[in-house]
Amino acid sequence: MLFNQICLWIILNIPNPCYLLYQTITINDTKSPLRLTVESFIGNMSYLLIYLEFSLTFFVYTLSSSLFRHEFKQLIRHKILSRFPSNTTLRNNT
């Protein structure tokens, strides 16, 4: 499970430093409006991948850990069942 999490972190975080390195190398180049737009889009996508990593952590744990799935199912059952209490009536058979 930890290996999966590390792989996900590496895959989703590598594009941003690469983009920042590219931006630093080409800071003195004259850029057309189209190139600036494309670079801005790529930069936004690299930041989106960083934010996406936080939400994908849940799915990585859900897919790779049976203990996490078990605890998650119990939590959901507890929350759903406590929301809808059952009506039980006691009968006195006298």
PyMOL commands that set and color helices and strands:
alter all, ss='L'
color gray80, all
select helices_A, chain A and resi 2-13+15-25+33-64+66-83
alter helices_A, ss='H'
color red, helices_A
deselect
rebuild
show_as cartoon
